[in-house]
Amino acid sequence: MENQITCVFQLSVKNGMLDNFKVLVEKVVAATRKEAETLAYFYSVDQSGQVVHIIEQYANSLALVSHIDQTFAPFADDFISMVDIGKLTVYGNPDQNAKLRLNNFGAMYLTPFDGFIG
């Protein structure tokens, strides 16, 4: 657990884009499912259909970088065209290479100091 990184994105889906966004997300999730060191990756939407949270958990910084650079990259332009990124909170201790990517999303970093995942 020491090297794990969890990211929580808060997005706003642009008006009229939710259906198209869901179709794209289905493709992103299918591609991400193939990543051996992605431990969790799921999307949730509020009742208005405008606020979406993504929870991502990676075994380590290398897995996170691989996800961004290889798996997510082919979908990035379409993804970004459909949403506004409101907030990204990162839990864990990503290395500098991972931070270079996460900083592009306005990341706020929180360092764990106690607790467990059961």
C-alpha positions, 0 to 999 in steps of 0.5 A: 500500500505504501506506493499506491496512488489514488486520484479523485477527479471531479468533472462537469459534463458540458451541456448535452454531452452526457450520452456521448461522454458515457459512450467514450467512458465505456471505451476508456474503462475497457482499455483501462481494465487491461492494465495489470496495476490499475487497482480501481477505476470507476465513474459516478454521476450525480442526479443532474447528469452534470457532475462526475467523479472518477476514482482511480487507484494505481499500484505505483507511479509507473502504473499511473504514468502508463495509464495517462501516457498509453491508455488514456492518451488516445481518448484525451482530446475527445474526453477533454472536449466533453468536460471541464475538470473542476478538481483533482485530489491525489492521495499517496506519494507520486514520484516527480514523473507522475506529478508532471502529468497530474499537475496538468490537471491542477492536482492537489496532493495529500500525503497519507499519515495513518489508516488502512484499506481492508 
